[in-house]
Amino acid sequence: MGRSKPEVIQQQHRDAATRLDVIVIGAGLGGLGAAISIALTGHNVHILEAASEIGEIGAGIQVLPNSSRVLFSWGMEEQLTRHATRPRQCNYLHWKGAKLAHMDFHEYAEELGTPFWDFHRANLHLELLNRATELGATMETNSKVANIEYEYPEEGRTIAVAVLEDGSKRKADLIVGADGINSRCREILLGRTDPPVLTGDLAYRLLLNTEDMMKDPELKSFIENPQVNYWMGPDAHAVNYVLRGGKLFNMVLLVPDDMPAGANTVAGNVEEMCALYKDWDPRIPKLLALCESVFKWRLCIRPNLNPTWSHESGAFTILGDAAHATLPYLASGAGMSLEDGHVLGLCLGRLSGKSDAEKKKALKVYERCRRERTEKVVARGNLQQHLYHVHDGPEQQERDRLLKEFSVFDGRGKPASDQELQEKGLKDNSDPFPWRWHGVGKWLLTYQCEPDVELRWAEVENEAASVGSRRRASAEVRAQL
């Protein structure tokens, strides 16, 4: 018996004494997710977006069950189902085309209670924007933040002030920086410049019209039987899947970074792209021949901030790629941002006032829930970069052996026991197929924000009570001296 779908959260109503004014900087997927979760808890939300228009790049995005669980809890199942493709399974293939292993997405979804979804990013983004607006969030575009300042209207209460490039100011009880991998908010928090870390990879992203694919017997099966496919090869890999009910076909090609210094996105050369994959599975060159133009994106990461993601006042924090950008090789960058926003909203929903002490407590719990998990996601994304790109030889053969050995434990709807793994000489978390139970599926896909917040909130309260008891005891001893 699998897990049930999450309950839909109903919007709270707060009186003025407990209702925060919250500014979210950035209207990407993470910023809109934070706006939704915070608005659901009854606080006022205002979004500042630097761009003149709201929108997302034309590319696909995979949403794993831990992320769709968040979206379900925000009351978005019906809206998003209209746009989603539900792939039946995910296949791992050698770069020449031999199938190495697969994962039954429907089986895992049944166990987890929520689906694997594939979207066009623009559809997901628009529905998040609609939901945030429906819940009362407001927005300004052309509003690039230059700095954050602080005001102290009364003892024990700090107001954060977003200073825009035009010199105008926006005040809030809490500012949330969700401005992506090239985050100005991160640098403001650090007090110094902090460029993203290069990974040595770039991504070609392309969308193909499926009409031409349907004319080719070798390619039409990609459309008629929606699956996610990963080809792994020397220094590169390729991913593809169907979007919009079979109308579009998404491909991502991951190759060594040859972009000029300082560039993040540039126009790609189709001929150069095709040449990189000319000797791969013959279906890939066929697909690439249908591409007329392409852009390429430099892939970077963000190491976690130490010691904290938040300002000491409790009036400013960051989330998503601004805090912990990861390689897309775990399909979890946007998912971690959505979880961040949901956890932050749940923490703010527990506040009973606007004091710095209240806000700092909420941010402490938020960060305690998120830091270790996001660090693990970044680390596993880095490992997948290596596993996807090994050259043919002993290391590749060992990777492929593990893929097949761990396949024995798939299709059962549950992880294997430690004893079963030991009998085969296998270790938990070492399946190269990351979303299966014994890759990282056991902790990545099963995560639920609500019980985590409940647990961490109790921890923080118990720690505070323990500190208070020690202080009282110490004061009593001093009084007796």
Protein Blocks (a to p, Z undefined) as FASTA:
>chain_A
ZZddddddddddddfklmccdddedjbfklmmmmmmmmmnopacddddfbfbdcdddddd
dddfklmmmmmmnopmmmmmmmpccdfbdcdddfklpafbdcdfklmmmmnopacddddf
klmmmmmmmmmmmnopacdehiacfbdcdddfbghiacdddddfkopacddfbdcdfebj
klfklmmmnopacddddehiacddddddfklmmmpmklmmmmmmgcddddddehiacddd
deehhlaccdddddddfbdehiabdcddfklmmmmmmmgcfklmmmmmmpmbdcdddddd
dddddfbfbdfklpaccehjllmpccfklopmmmmmmmmmmmmmmmmmmpgbjbfklmmm
mmmmmmmmmmmmmmmmmmmmmmmmmmmmpccdjklmmmmmmmmmmmmmgonopacdfklm
mmnopaehiafblkbmklmmmmmmmpcfklmmmmmmmmmmmmmmmmmmmmmmmmmmmmmZ
Z
